Structures are given as structure tokens and as C-alpha cells.
Amino acid sequence: MRYVVAVAETNSFTRAAERCLVVQSALSHQVARLERELGARLFERTSRRVRLTPAGEAFLPAARQCLDAAERAAAEVAAAVGEVRGRLAVGVISTVTAVDIPSALRDFRERYPQVRISLRVAASDDLVEQVKEGAIDVAFLGLPTTARPQGVAAHELARDRLVAVVAPDHPLAGESEVDLRRLSCEVFVDLPAGTAGRAQSDLAFEAAGLDRDVAFEVTSAHFIARLVGPGLGVAMLPSAYVPHLAGVVTIEVADAPARVEYVIWSRFSRTPAATAFLAALDITATDA
């Protein structure tokens, strides 16, 4: 099954063999043997690429689940004798500031070198779903103060207010403070509609009875700054995050919305690595 997953993810028997550290002929033989046992072809092979058949598409999710279960079982056995190994899949939003993620992962890898660490950046809502599905073990996200992660265990890390971010030559750049009404006259750069990061600002303007023009929607806070810097629009970002940006000016917002940063994990199962990572952050697994 490991070979099938590798071929499916690389679309190549050659690259799959390299990943699995076996010769291609051995990998191909094992996949063909499994296909005979199943009575169905899992892959369509052409001179240019390899792709899953409908039977392969049906087989792949179960194969991944079996591999995950085997990996988890091995990790649990290791944990029983005092070793932490297996995987640690971490998810983050791009503007997380409550935890220095690179430093935390570096320290964890030095302490538990047998753990394979992976990281993915996504929107808060997507991270919650991926934790529920078991694709991610621990995630760091930000939500409006009116929301809380649902269906997962959660620990509040920090609260922060949003600030306005404008170009250095913007007419507001010399102001020490503005309000939402003044900002509503501007063209905005923001995260995509429907995301938790966008909702923080949307809800604040709606509560104030104000409309605004979001002309630029991007998925990266750094790209937001790249659009704000030349004067294409203004933005609102967490105050603790904007010191990481260059070429923009920060202004306090009198009636600014706030956000809460959380770390979340599964309510039903945790890998030994996830438990150890939470402990390294001084977070107990009983927090919910």
C-alpha cells in the first residue's frame, strides 16, 4: 500500500521508487501483484504519465488510512517504552504571532529527532477541518472574538487588535489614529471573502453600519503588504504581526476589531508526537 500511495502522489513509478528507496522493478512488481489480488487495475500507465483509475481513486483513501494506522500503532508502541516517534503535522495561518513556530519546531526536532515534522499554511477554517479529519495534528489559527473553534480541542494563546496598514505616502500615513468610518472611504486589500481572517474586518464594518470596497483579495499577508506599499489600497492586520512587514506604515484604529489566536488539536485522538509538542508549549491535553 505504501508503494501505491507513493505512485499516486508522484504520478511516476520512477519517482515513487526513489521515495521508497527501492528499485523500480521491485516496486512495479509489488503494485502489479496487489492489482492481481484486487482484481482491478489501480493505475493507467502511458508513456508520459501515470494516473489513478477509478478503482485506484476508490482504493487510495483506505490505503492512506491503513498506513496512518500502522504508523500510529508503531508510534504508540514506541511511546510505551519512552520514545517519541512517528509524525507531527502542523498547520498555521500566515499571521500567527503568539508562538514562534520555526523556533518551536526546531526545538522539538532537536529533542525528538525520530519524529517527522511537516508544516502547511492554510486559512483558519480549513485548518479546523483538517484537524477534524486527522490530516493535521496541531494547528495555530486566528478567529474573531465572536467565534471559537468547533469540533476540536482548543487552547487560547493570545488576543490582539487589528491596525490599519497604509503606504508611506498615503494621506493617512501621518495620522496617529483613525476610525472605521474614515477607513471605509478607502480601497482595501484583504484576505478572501468567507475566511476567518477576512471576517474579523467584515464583521467590524458591518457592526458599525459601514460598507467598504475590497478590490484586492489575496491569500498571503506578505502579499497584502506588497499591494499596500505601492498605494494600491489599505489593509487591516494584527498589530503583533505588522512589525514583520516592510515598506508600509501602521496606524492605530480607534474602534478596531480584535482577534483571538488558538492552538487546536483532535478531541478524540492524539499522536504521541502531538502530545509531546503541546507539552513543549506548556499546554496540557486536558485543555478544551
N, C-alpha and C positions, 0 to 999 in steps of 0.2 A: 504493500500500500504506500510505503514511503516513496518508492520509485514512481508510482502513478501520480502522486501529488507533485513530485519534482518535475515530471514531464509536463503536467498540466500548467504549472506555474512558469515554466521556461519556454513552453512550446517547442521543445527540442530534446531529442534523446541524447544528443551530444552534451548539451549544457547540463541536462539532468544528471548524466553520469559523472560529470565533473563535480557537481554539487554533492553527490552522494559518495564520491571518492571510489568509484568502481569503473571498470572498463565498460564501454558502451555495449559490447556484445552480451555481457552478463546482465546488464540492466534490461536490454531488449528481450532477452530470453525469459527473464522473470515476468515482465509485463505480458508477454505472449502466453506464458503458462497460466497467468491469472485470467486472461481473457478466455482461454480454453475452459478453465474451471467454471467461469461465469456463463459461458455460452454466448458471449456477446463481445464485439469489438469496442474497446474503450477510446481508441484514437483513430482518426483518419490521417494517414501518412501520405504526404505528397513530397515532391522534390524540393518545394520551397518551405513548407512549414508542417507542423503537427498540430492538430486541434482535436478537441474532445468530440466524440459522437454524442447523440442524445443519451445513450446508455452511460457514457463516461460522465456526462453532466449529472446524471442521477446518482452515480457511484461516488463522485468526488466529495460531497459534504459528509457522507458517512465515513469515508476513508480518513478525512481530516479529524473527525470526532474520535475515531479509533486511535489515531496517532496521538492526539491530545490526551486521551485517557491513559494510554500506555506511558506517555511522558509524565503525566501527573502521578501515576502509580509508582514509577521509579523515583520521582521526587519525594513522595510520601515515605517510601522505604528509607531513602537517604536521611530524611528529616528524623525518622525514628531512631537513627543511630547518631544523631547530632550533626548531620551535614545538610547544607542548603544548596540545592542544585536545581536544574530544570530551566524554566524560562521566567522572565519578568517582562511583560508587555505593558508599556506605559503610554498613556495618551495625554496630550496637553493642548490647551489653547495657546495661540501665539503670544498673548499678552500676559501670561501668568507671571506674577511677581512675588507672591507670598513665599515661594520656595525657589531657591536657586537650583533648577533642575539639572543642568550639566554637572554642577558640583556634587549634588546628591547622588546622581548616577555614577559618577567617578568613584566616590567614596564607597558606594555599595559594591561596585565591581571589584575594588581592591580588597574588600572584606570577604566577598563571596565570588571568587573567580570562576567557580563551576556553573554560575548562572548565566544564561544567555539573555542579554538585555536587548530589547527593541523599543523604538520610540516612534510614535506617529502624531502628527499635528492635525487637529480637526476642530470643528465647531463644537460647542458645549453639548448641544442636543445630540449630535452624532456620537460623542464620547459616552454619553449616558447609555445609549442603545448598544454600543459596542461592549461596554462593561456588562450589561444585562446578558448579552449573547455569549460572553466569555472570550471574545476576541481580544479584549484588553483586560489586564488585571487591576491596574490602578490608573486613575485619570485625575487631572487637575483642570478645573473649569471655573468659569465666572458666570453668575446669573444676576438678574435684577433682584433687589431686596424683596420683591413680592413673590419670588419663586424659590423653590427648593427642589433638589434632585429627587425624582420619584423612582421607586423600584430598586434602589441601590442603597447601600450603607454610605453615609456621608459625614464628613467632619469639616466644620467651618474653619478656614485658615485665616482669613483677613477680610476687612471691609475697606472700600476705597471710594472716592468721589471722582467723577469724570471732570476733565478740564477741557477747555477749548484749545485747539491747536490751529495756528494760522501761519501764513507765510511771513517772513521777516519784514516785508514791505507792505503788508496788509494794513489798511486804515485802523484796525483794532489792535495792531501789534504793540502800540504804546500804552494801551489800557491795562490797568491792574486787575480789573474785574468787569465782567459783562453779565447779562442775564439771557435767559432763553428767548425772550421776545426780541432782543437785539439780534441774536444769532439766527432767528427764524428768517431773517431777510437775506441770509447768505445761501450760496450753493454749497451743498455738503458732499463730502466723501465719506462713505461708511461701509460697514460690512453688509453682506447680502440680506435682503428682507427675509424675515422668518427665523433668523438666527438669534440666539440668546444675546450675543454681543450687540446686535442691532436693536433688539427690544429694549435695552436699557435706555437708549436715547429716544426711541419712538414713544415709549410709554410716558416719558417725562414731558415731551412736547404735547402729546395728546392730553395729559392731565392739566396742562396749562392752557388748553384750548388753542394751540398753535399748530399751523401747518409748516412744513419745510420742504425744500427741494433737494432730494438726494439724487444727484445726477451721475455720480460715480459709485459703483458697487464693486468692491474688491474683497478678497479673502484674507489678505495679509495686512497686519498693522504697519509693517515697514513700507508696503506699497502705498498705503494710505498717506504716509508721510512724504513719499516721493511725489504724490499728486498735490499735496498741500503746499509743499515747498515752493513750487513754481507759481503758486497762486491760482490753481485751477479750482480750488474750493477750500472749505474749512472742515474741521472734524472735531469729534469729542472722543477722548481716550482716557483710560485710567491714569490718575496723576502719578502713581508709582511706576508706571511703565514709560511715560514720555521722556524721562531722562536718558533712555536708551536711544532716542531718536536725534538726528542731527538736521540742521537746516530749517527748523521750524521754531515758532515762538509759542509759549504756553501762557494761557490766561485763565485765571480763576473764574468759575461760573457761580453766581450767587445762589441760584436755585438748581444747582446741578443734580442730576440723578446719581445714585450710588450703585455699587455692585458688590457682591459677596463672592469671594473665591472659596471653592471647596476642593477637597480631595475625596474621591469616591472609590468604592470597590464593591464586589459582589456581596449581596446579603446572604447568599446560600453556600458559596464555596470560595475558598481562597487557596492559592498555591502556597507552599512553604516560603517561596521567594517573595510573594506579595506580603505575607505576614511579616517577614523579616524586614522588608522595605518600609512598611508602615511603622514598625518598631524603631527603625533607624530615624524616622521623622518624629519620634516620641508620640505616636498615635496608637492607641490600643484598638484591637479589633472589636471591642465591645461598643465603640462609638457608633452611633447610627443616626 
